[in-house]
Amino acid sequence: MMESGEQISEKERDSQVCWVSYHCGHTEWVRQVAYIPQLDQFLSCATATDNSLILAPRTVGQMRINETMLKLEGGIHAFDYHVENNLIGIASADRNVYLYNPFVMSKPTGILRGHMTSVIAVQFNPQRGHLISFSKDKVLRVWDVSQQLSLQRIASSNVNFSADLSARLFFHSDRSRLVQTCDAQISIMDLKPEVANRVTSHDATITVAKFLDQNQVISADVLGNVLLWRNDSGNRSKKFAALHDGGDITCLQINDDATRFFTGSNDGTVREFDVTGSVRKKFFVEPEVDESSSRRRRAGAAAAVVKGPTRGRVAEVLAILPLKREFCAVGWEREPRMFRPGEVEDGKTVLPAEWRGGKLHSEDIVAVAFSNPITFATGSLDGEIIVWNLNSHSPITRLNQRVRPRQDKMDDASSLGSRAPSVVPATPAAPAQPAPGEEEGDVYAVSRLEFLECRMRDRKLVANGLANLVSCGAGGWVRVWSTAKSKLRAEFNAHAEVGNIIMHVEQKEGKILVTGDTDGYVKVWNIEGYSDHYTDNIVTDPPECVCQMQAHEEPVTSLDVLYYELEELWLLLTASADLTIRLWHLDGAPIGIFGQEDSWKLKKPSPLEQIDDDDQPDEEDELQSQEASEVTQRQQKLSFEETLNSMTDDQLIELLKRHIKLVEEHENGTDIKLDVWSDTKLGASYSEERSRKRERKQPSFMRNLPYLYSETLGKPQFGPHYSLDTPELTDTAAIPLVKPVLDENAVPVETGPANKNPSPVLRFDISTPPRMMFEEKNLFPRSILQREHEEKQRLLLEQQEAAAAAATAAAQSHIGVHFGKSPSHKTSTASRMGGAATRRQSMASSKLSVTTRR
């Protein structure tokens, strides 16, 4: 650094736009510098304790800058400024995040504690009022600034450490995406949408969804999960979880007989599965190495990161193409990788075979297409398309009319070698104009390639220059090529002002092209007869757009079309980063979301179910509709005037009366109701036709069938007595009531002085016996009466025995007196006998009373 206040030369100063001043503010490396126009100050930070943060105002003409310093232990790695809250967020080396007011730097406004290591990056999210911080232990935290609380903790396991880790954060509010950089690595994280009240098909971003057969749909997400669905109901049938051991599934392809499927991952591996989810083979796509480096051919090699010339990366698989005896995998490499799985047993790891075509692409290959039997095409990021012979791996032609301009032009002839004469030279043409808002060079990248198989069958027309290859990619452009003539036949911008698009061509009839963009919009095009004639000029008019709709809220990631033979209808399958897979009719009518609660049934849509998703029509459509409405109004006005001129006076008076009546009802607020039979032409004609018909004779009432006319005759509808006559009951005489007899002798109770005329007490006369006598045999059961009779007989017998005993005792006492015995002894004996008889008599009477109560 230069000394503070040292100025540059006058000549050098005049050549600059602004004033320049050097000052020595920090003693360590400066980590970040920013100018804040709201404060009109410069901010800089360093990992030094004495001068961790410096705020310096912008001055013109003054060489010495008045600066404000902030001291923190360990220094500061990064900072960010919140305009609305006027806060500076500081990532400190002491594991804390500080919030400062730039006008009061003596004390922090808040301290966010929770990180276990030094914080190296911070970023505000103004719309949500959050702050995002990242620490050296690979932990990302989301904070609520107002509450100063940690809302979420995310451990980033995909960050590689270095000796001096440098990280930056950027949050895109419109896309809800966080971009994180760590040294030479960039990570993009999507803010997970709130799915509390929304139907989702997957728990993570869906990368691909395809029709497996007439009845099933297969889909995959970035978590490595593969799901099978029923397309006739939308229900899930199977789930295969984590097929790539934690790696992301980037692409999926199905073989011809739909018995196996291949998945590619970002770890550089391709795996082959059967429909039960069992892995059969594992293929390893090796990264590029220098020519001097030998290929790794170790059996069972894992998808490890190759060091050295590969710069520590793996070849991410972006597209898979199954062939008859082999398959091809491409992605982030300049040559395709061919595998022959039949030569290796199941369960083994397969390494790619040698590609004899050389590295003709100057950029990485991201798209691939195949046409039976041996035609093979690859597309790269710079827009170049090369058509190959699959048997000899030799190039057939190169389509480079829409190629990104390169500063370092490569010698393609040297890479071709002996095969250079076989390449058909392409006719140069003017490059396509970039889309609005796109930089030059961003409109050439190829994302999808498709051969038109219906046109490839006619070899003669293809040889004469028939367009037979379709490509799409950046800028929303779709291009149609002739591989035989190496010419661009047509191009049109399918989706304007978008970053990238994908497409799918229906190969059964070759008439349907479907495109989807990053805003979630899907368009269906009719390409029948499009660019099927040879012309020298490039066609720029787009084909007929059948329909367009916003199928998803996030970018569309996969498209597929199927002809459902059972119902004879076309189906459109779309998948998106919004976690949903949707099924549509080809005319834009929605069917449902896979995974929803209610199942659907596939059938042809009725006209009433079809909706128009184009809520914002074009200006031409609005002008046409406005002109049509004006013409219709003029015609209606002329026809109304002609009708008035032809009407008589009585008809005019009747029309005015009806008009006045309608106006009064409208002013009074009453509902205007029209009678369809009299106020409409169809109703009036139908009523008139009905009135002309002969009146039908109604059946007469038959009195001899009471079971049919029960309600009319007043008889029951069913039962054995339905035919009996049930007249109404006659009135009976009034029943005399028994009046109570007044007892005049009864004295009323005096309740107080207010009771001056007391009323006599009412008592019933019980002197008269009741008219009806009741016998015991009619009131009690026979068993009770029998037991009572037996008890009476036994009691009578005991009484007789007691009387006999008493008589015997009296006779004995008389004899004892006569012979001189003590009379007291006789008396005690008789009393004892009498007492016993009395006790027996009382017991019998108690038993009788109990029996009577029962």
Secondary structure, DSSP 8 states (H G I E B T S, - for coil): ---TT----HHHHHTSSS--------SS-EEEEEEETTTTEEEEEES-STTSEEEEE--SS--S---EEE--TT-EEEEEEETTTTEEEEEETTSEEEEEBTTB-SS-SEEEE--SS-EEEEEEETTTTEEEEEETTSEEEEEETTTTEEEEEEE-TT----SS--EEEEEETTTTEEEEEETTEEEEEE-----TTS--S-SS-EEEEEE-SSSEEEEEETTS-EEEEETTT--EEEEE--TTTT--EEEEEE-TTSSEEEEEETTSEEEEEETTS-EEEEEE------TTS-----TT-----B-STT-SB-----EEEE-SS-EEEESSSSS-EEE-GGGS-TT-EE--B--TT----SS-EEEEEEETTTEEEEEETTS-EEEEETTTTEEEEEE-SS----SS---HHHHHGGGGGGSB-----------TT--TTTT--EEEEEE-HHHHT-HHHHHTT---EEEEEBTTEEEEEETTTTEEEEEEESSTT-SBEEEEE-TTTS-EEEEEETTSEEEEEE-TTTT-S--SS-B-S--EEEEEEE--SS-EEEEEEEEETTTTEEEEEEEETTS-EEEEETTS-EEEETT-SS--------TTT------S--HHHHHHHHHHHHHHHHHHHHHHHHHHHH--HHHHHHHHHHHHHHHHHHHHT------HHHHSHHHHHHHHHHHTS---------TT-TTTSHHHHT--SSSTTTTS----------------EE-TT-------TT--S----EE---SS--S----HHHHS-HHHHHHHHHHHHHHHHHHHHHHHHHHHHHHHHHHHHHHT--HHHHHHHHHHHHHHHHHHHHHHHHHHHHHHH-
